Amino acid sequence: MSVQVASRVLIAGHGYLGQALAALLSSQNHAVTTISLSGAGSDYACDLSDFSALESLVMLWENQSTSPDYIVLCTSSPRGSGLEGYEQSYLNSAQNIIQLLPQAKLIFTSSTSVYAQQHGEIVLEESEALGAAQTGAILRKTEDLVLNHGGLVLRLAGIYGPGRSFLLKKFIKGEASIEEKGSKYINHVHRDDAASAIDFFIKQELEHRIWFGGQIYNVCDSNPLTQQECYTKLAQIFQLPYPASKSRNTQTKRGWSDKQVSNAKLCALGWEPKHPYFPDSAQEVANTLDL
């Protein structure tokens, strides 16, 4: 007896978040197809910025009647690729997807780095989003492209979860530092909460016929913390020294910013993070890190 497929979902970018999302959607009888540059495992190997390569895959899916109903674009730029790699991974990939698969509902996982506020402001989806660096401008162009197509944009805070937390890893290894007095805010989202937010919007369309295309939502936990608050709590949990202070680092890839990202708009729809407060998950995540 065959199992009825809920929908066909293409995950374009089968990395840290994409793998968790694929597992979640597959458990709900969605037919999940995944793309990665390497083509590892069951992934299709494809550079999404290469029009002809993606076109070949689309023709294959059309011949097999397996074209996707939903596409989640959650790619990341290769390390060291610079602005050109950033543009290819996000903007060019989105352009090709929209041109070759126009009927599929598109969800783009952007970043809260598009908010360049520097004074600890609370930022909402309507807040100015110019980006603190050139990478932010590329993300905004990609967002506008997706929104104009009727797609959905999810701005994700810094992702952590099983096997991954750059902040926690550096802290435990004694390599962390506080910027000046530690007043800068840190915004996090657990990997599984990011995946559940994507799943939430797919369910809204499938179960309630409500598609939130053309809109932007912040996806983050419910408690932005200053560096001082975060490291004070971590020092208590792990019985480790409070990090030393250093000068402000304004040379990061995504630029320097200081803001409190709000998830109120998303929570108002009925979604809630299972990991609303980063320190509460710290010990569990630390147990999975390669230290």
C-alpha positions in Angstrom: 0.0 0.0 0.0 1.5 3.3 -1.1 1.9 6.2 1.3 0.2 9.4 0.1 2.7 12.2 -0.5 1.8 15.5 1.3 3.7 17.6 -1.1 7.0 17.7 -3.1 9.6 19.9 -1.5 13.0 20.8 -3.1 15.6 21.9 -0.6 18.1 23.9 -2.5 21.2 23.8 -0.2 21.4 20.6 1.8 23.8 21.8 4.5 23.4 22.2 8.2 19.9 23.6 8.2 18.8 21.8 5.0 19.6 18.4 6.5 17.5 19.0 9.6 14.6 20.3 7.4 14.8 17.3 5.1 14.5 15.0 8.1 11.6 16.9 9.5 9.6 17.1 6.3 10.3 13.5 5.3 8.9 12.4 8.7 5.6 14.0 7.6 5.4 12.2 4.3 6.6 15.0 2.1 8.6 13.9 -0.9 11.9 15.7 -0.4 14.5 16.3 -3.0 17.8 17.9 -2.1 20.5 19.7 -4.0 24.1 20.4 -3.0 27.2 21.4 -4.8 28.9 18.1 -3.9 26.0 15.8 -4.7 26.8 13.8 -1.5 24.5 11.0 -0.6 21.2 11.2 -2.3 21.6 14.9 -3.2 21.5 16.0 -6.8 24.8 17.7 -7.6 24.1 21.1 -9.0 25.5 24.7 -9.0 22.2 26.6 -8.7 23.9 29.7 -10.2 24.6 27.6 -13.4 21.4 28.0 -15.5 22.0 25.1 -17.8 22.8 22.7 -15.0 19.6 23.5 -13.1 17.7 23.4 -16.4 18.8 19.8 -17.0 17.5 18.8 -13.5 14.2 20.6 -14.1 13.7 18.7 -17.4 14.4 15.5 -15.6 11.8 16.2 -12.9 9.2 17.2 -15.5 9.7 14.0 -17.4 9.3 12.1 -14.1 6.3 14.2 -13.0 8.2 15.1 -9.8 8.5 18.9 -10.1 8.4 20.5 -6.6 5.4 22.3 -5.1 7.7 24.2 -2.7 11.3 25.2 -2.9 13.4 26.2 0.1 16.5 28.2 -0.9 18.8 27.8 2.0 22.2 27.9 0.3 25.3 29.5 1.8 28.3 31.0 0.1 31.5 28.9 0.0 34.2 30.0 2.4 36.6 32.4 0.9 34.5 33.0 -2.2 34.1 36.7 -1.6 31.3 38.9 -3.0 31.2 37.1 -6.3 30.5 33.8 -4.5 27.9 35.5 -2.3 26.1 36.8 -5.4 26.2 33.4 -7.1 24.9 31.5 -4.1 22.0 33.8 -3.4 21.0 36.2 -6.1 21.9 34.2 -9.2 20.5 31.0 -7.7 17.2 32.7 -6.9 17.0 34.2 -10.4 17.5 30.8 -12.0 15.0 29.0 -9.7 12.3 31.6 -10.4 12.8 31.4 -14.1 12.9 27.6 -14.4 10.4 26.7 -11.6 8.0 29.6 -11.6 5.0 27.7 -10.3 6.6 26.4 -7.1 6.2 28.4 -3.9 9.5 29.8 -2.9 10.9 30.2 0.6 14.2 32.1 0.9 16.2 31.9 4.1 17.9 35.3 4.4 19.8 36.7 7.4 19.2 39.2 10.1 22.6 40.6 9.1 20.5 42.9 6.7 19.7 45.0 9.8 22.6 47.4 10.3 21.4 49.1 13.5 24.2 49.9 15.9 22.7 51.1 19.1 20.9 48.1 20.5 17.6 48.9 18.9 14.7 46.4 18.7 14.3 45.6 15.0 11.1 44.5 13.4 10.6 43.3 9.8 9.6 46.9 8.9 12.8 48.3 10.3 15.5 49.7 8.0 17.4 46.9 6.5 20.3 48.2 4.4 23.0 45.8 5.5 26.2 46.6 7.4 28.3 45.3 4.5 28.2 44.7 0.8 26.9 41.2 1.5 23.8 42.7 3.0 23.1 44.5 -0.2 23.2 41.2 -2.1 20.8 39.6 0.4 18.4 42.5 0.0 18.4 42.2 -3.8 17.7 38.5 -3.4 14.9 39.2 -0.9 13.3 41.7 -3.3 13.5 39.3 -6.1 11.8 36.6 -4.1 9.2 38.9 -2.7 8.2 40.3 -6.1 7.8 36.7 -7.3 5.3 36.1 -4.4 7.8 34.2 -2.4 8.4 34.2 1.4 11.5 35.6 3.0 12.7 34.3 6.4 15.5 36.3 8.1 17.4 33.9 10.3 19.5 34.9 13.3 22.8 33.2 14.0 22.1 29.4 13.8 23.4 27.0 16.5 22.4 23.5 17.4 23.8 19.9 17.6 27.5 20.0 16.7 27.5 23.7 16.0 27.9 26.9 18.0 30.9 29.0 17.2 30.3 31.2 20.3 30.0 28.3 22.7 33.0 26.5 21.2 35.3 29.5 21.5 34.1 30.1 25.1 34.7 26.6 26.3 38.2 26.6 24.6 39.1 29.9 26.3 39.3 31.7 23.0 36.2 34.0 23.4 36.4 37.7 24.1 34.0 40.5 25.0 33.8 43.6 22.8 34.5 46.6 25.0 32.0 46.5 27.9 29.9 43.7 26.4 26.8 45.8 25.7 26.5 44.4 22.1 23.5 42.2 21.6 23.7 38.6 20.3 20.8 37.1 18.3 20.4 33.3 18.0 18.1 30.7 16.6 18.4 27.0 17.2 18.7 24.9 14.0 15.6 22.9 14.9 13.5 26.1 15.4 14.6 27.4 12.1 13.5 24.2 10.4 10.2 24.3 12.3 9.5 27.8 11.1 9.9 26.7 7.5 7.7 23.7 8.2 5.1 26.0 9.9 4.6 28.1 6.7 4.3 25.0 4.5 1.7 23.6 6.8 -0.2 26.9 6.8 -0.6 26.6 3.0 -1.3 22.9 2.9 -3.7 22.7 5.9 -5.3 26.2 5.8 -4.7 27.4 2.2 -2.9 30.4 3.6 0.3 31.4 1.8 2.3 34.2 3.3 4.1 35.0 0.0 5.4 38.6 -0.4 6.1 38.9 3.3 9.2 38.9 5.6 9.5 37.2 9.0 12.3 37.3 11.5 13.2 33.8 12.8 15.1 34.0 16.1 14.8 33.0 19.7 12.8 35.1 22.1 15.6 36.5 24.3 18.3 38.6 22.6 21.2 38.8 25.1 24.1 41.2 25.5 27.5 39.7 25.3 27.8 40.5 29.0 24.6 38.7 29.9 25.4 35.7 27.7 29.0 35.1 28.9 28.1 35.7 32.5 25.5 33.0 32.3 27.8 30.6 30.4 30.6 31.2 33.0 28.1 30.1 35.7 26.9 27.0 33.7 30.4 25.7 32.8 32.3 27.1 35.8 34.8 28.8 33.4 36.3 32.3 33.5 34.5 35.3 32.1 36.2 36.3 28.8 38.6 39.2 28.5 37.6 42.5 26.8 38.8 43.5 23.4 38.2 46.4 20.9 35.2 46.4 18.7 35.6 44.2 15.6 34.1 46.1 12.6 35.8 44.0 9.9 33.5 40.9 9.9 32.2 39.6 6.6 28.7 40.7 7.3 29.7 44.0 9.0 29.3 45.1 12.6 25.9 45.8 14.1 24.2 45.9 17.5 20.4 45.2 17.6 17.7 43.1 19.2 15.9 41.1 16.6 12.2 40.6 17.4 10.3 37.4 16.5 6.9 38.9 17.6 5.4 38.9 14.0 6.1 35.2 13.6 4.9 34.3 17.1 1.7 36.2 16.5 0.8 33.6 13.8 1.1 30.8 16.4 4.7 29.6 16.0 6.9 29.4 19.1 10.6 28.5 19.4 11.3 25.4 21.5 14.6 27.0 22.4 13.7 30.5 23.4 16.8 31.2 25.6 20.2 30.3 24.3 21.9 29.5 27.7 19.2 26.9 28.5 20.4 24.9 25.5 24.1 25.5 26.1 25.0 22.3 28.0 23.1 20.1 25.6 24.8 21.6 22.6 28.2 21.6 24.3 28.0 17.8 24.7 27.8 17.5 20.9 30.7 19.9 20.0 34.1 18.7 18.7 36.3 20.4 21.3 
